[in-house]
Amino acid sequence: MDKMLYFGKIIGCRMVVQWKTEDLSSLSFVKNSGMTVAAALRNNSWVSDIRDGLSVQALGEYLDLWDVIAGISLDPASRDEMIWKAAPDGVFSVRSTYSLFSAGRMKCPLGKIIWKSRAPARCKFFMFLAMRNACLTADNLQRRGLSLARVCHLCSNDGETC
């Protein structure tokens, strides 16, 4: 089964290739010719669809993609399948998406500083909980579903205001 192909714009160092699902001609540097991947590879006819001025880097990435696609042999008898590359088993999951988005997140070195300090273990543990906003204060216990008397233990007034 032939898929209709759109070539998306270059984002960062990657060329985005999208299947035709909607009118994306405003985003692409290749006009929508309505041809399939197999037809585009035949006689290199997709080269004539390049429009606008491409930078040297973009043209290089375009040619790299061309080499990759040209090296793929298409079998008309096989069915297309969707593979989610962010998961080892190829199946989409929210967990794999979360790990994909949080992979580049910066880590705070504060935990290493706390655990390598010469403070007593109970102080290190308390500082670690405080860093993670997980100390068992009255507010945190109420957020976790425990019902407590809302009395300030310093001044005996309602609520913790001091």
N, C-alpha and C positions, 0 to 999 in steps of 0.2 A: 504494500500500500504506500503510495507516494504522499508525502506531506507537503503542504504549501510552505514556502520558506520566506521569511523576512530577515533581513540583516539589520540589527539594531545599531545604535550609536556606540562609540567606544567610551567606556567609563573607566577612568583610571588607566590601568595597563591591560584591561581585558576587553575583548570584543563581545558584546552581548548579541547572541543569536536567539531570535524569538520565532516561534511558529505563528502563522497567520491566524489571529483570533479576532482582531479588530483593525481599524485603519490606523496604522502606525507610521504612515508615510512622512508625517511631520518630524518623527524622531530618527528616521533612518537616513543613511547616506547612499542607500541603494533604492531606486524606485521600485515600487511593487509591480513586478512584471507578470505575476500570476503563474510563474512556472514552478515546477516541482524541483526537488533536489536533484533527482535523476536527470531531468531535462536541463538543469543549469550546469551540471557536470559534463553533459554531452557536448563536445566541441567547445568547451570553455565559454559558453554563451553568456554566463553571468558577468563576465568582465565588461561587456558593453553596457551594463546597467549601472555602473559606478557613476555617481553624479557629484557635483560640487568639488571643491579643492580639498584633497586629503593631505594631511601633514606626512612627512617622511615616516614618522613613527606609526601613524595610523595605517599607511600603505603597507609598511612592513608587517604589522599585525594582521592585516587583511590577507596578505600573501601567505603568512604562516597558517592562518585558518584555512586558506585554500588548499595548502599542502596536506593538512590534517584531514579535511573532508575528502580530498581526492584519493587519499590512501584507504578510505573505507569502502569496502565492496558491499553494495546493496543487493540483498536477496529479495526479489519481489514476492516470494512465497512466504517469507517470514512476517510475523506480526510485529507492529511497533509496541514498545513497552516503556513505561515511565519508571525511571530509577531516581531515587532521592539520594544524591551523592553525600549528603551530610550524615547519613546513617550507614553503619557497616552492612546492614542487611538490605539496604536500598529502599526501605519502606519509610514513608513520611511519618514523623511523630513530633509532637510539640517539644519533647525533651531534646531531640536532635536540633530542632530549630533554635531553642533557647541556647544550647551549647554553641551553635554556630554564631549567634549574635553576641554571646558573652566571651567568645574566644579571644578577642582583642582587648578585652577590658583590662585596665591597669589594676595591679594588685597593690594593696597597702602594705608597706613593710613594717607597720606598727606591731603586728603580731610577732614577728621575729624579734623585734626590739624588746617586747614585753617578756617573751619566754627566755631570752638570753640574759635578762637582767639578773642581778644578784639579790633581788627581793625574795622574801619567803614565798613558798609555793601558794599559800592562801592569798597573798597580795597579788601575785601574778595572775591567779585565776580570777580574782575580782576585777583586775584591770582589763583582762581579756573579755570578761562579760560586759564591762562598761563600754569597751570599744565597740562591741557588737550590739549595744543598746539592749542587752538581755538581762540586766540586773533585775532581781525580783522585787521591784518597788511596787507600791500599791497601784500605781497607774498600769504598769506592765501586767500585774496579776489580774486586774480588772479586764484588760484587753484579752487576756487568755480565758476569760469566762468565770473567774472566781469572784464571788460577791463578798465584799469586805465592808466593814463599818467605815464610812467616810468621815473619820474624825482625825484631826491633826493631833499627833501625839506630843507635840511641843506646847501648844496653847489650848488644847481641848476644844477647839472650835470645829464647826462643820467644814469639811473639805480641807484639802492640803493647800493652804495659801501661803504659809511661811516657810 
